[in-house]
């Protein structure tokens, strides 16, 4: 505890640790250090955001994907996935329902689906921009050229989520086919920042083969990138992937990493993710109490919810958007926080 506590204090003061220090902090964590960390993390969370939790409406607009990531349930090779695409009209309908429920950020997430050409994507972004002037538009559909990102930004998008997944090149290669690389994914993130997006990265906790050294490198990469948002969640196996039989990530380590992120970059937008809520019924509440300040409930039509199955047992696939909103309202109130109607920009 003594040494770990010193490292937590150092992180809080300087926002930097060496790789060895990160490894030591992660490997030697205990319930005591975690409690100490979460207390500091909540202090920073409340300094910048109070007890106000931002909410984003997630619209999963396509589950077609050209990639074949070994962990992901909508990977190209999964013949059992029932593929779907939302029309522009359906997407705008999701926004309308969301707007009425108080959402002021829409997140368009999907696989890398070539049917959605540059022109179609710009058209959709533009339509949302014109109809919902006071809302933020977040995009999350993978790796694209800098030119494509720039044009989408000009069409009205404000934010982009692209988890780096793991900062370590060899570990990245063990989770993805050879065509994909950590270097290219990171380059996309630098490009997004340069264009002016509020940029989000992140990683899975407990992905197969992950060590404390890998997590140390994730923290160091994030420190260098200085993103506005970081989404992390436990790896959860999906039965139709090469990783079906692998072990999932733990709630405990995920929460610890959330606390460390809050302390390293205290203004971060940090979601308590659906994957965390999936492996623990109180996962999202615990995420908030470890330092997170964002939740991202689903706005996709219930008819397609189950089909966007990145991992097994994903929660909230049967609920209407309004039920999700009400349920999260209740959950946040139970722990002394409140969901707010706000674009939820970074401080
Ligand atoms: N195609 C987009 C969106 C990917 S889905 C992109 O490339 O960014 C969003 C995130 O879900 C991924 O970045 C990944 O970190 C996470 N994810 C995918 N499969 C998962 C699994 N089996 N368990 C937990 N998280 C998973």
Boltz pocket constraint, residues with backbone or C-beta under 6 A from the ligand:
constraints:
  - pocket:
      binder: B
      contacts: [[A, 71], [A, 72], [A, 73], [A, 109], [A, 110], [A, 111], [A, 112], [A, 140], [A, 141], [A, 142], [A, 143], [A, 161], [A, 162], [A, 163], [A, 165], [A, 203], [A, 204], [A, 233], [A, 234], [A, 235], [A, 236], [A, 237], [A, 238], [A, 275], [A, 310], [A, 311]]
      max_distance: 6.0
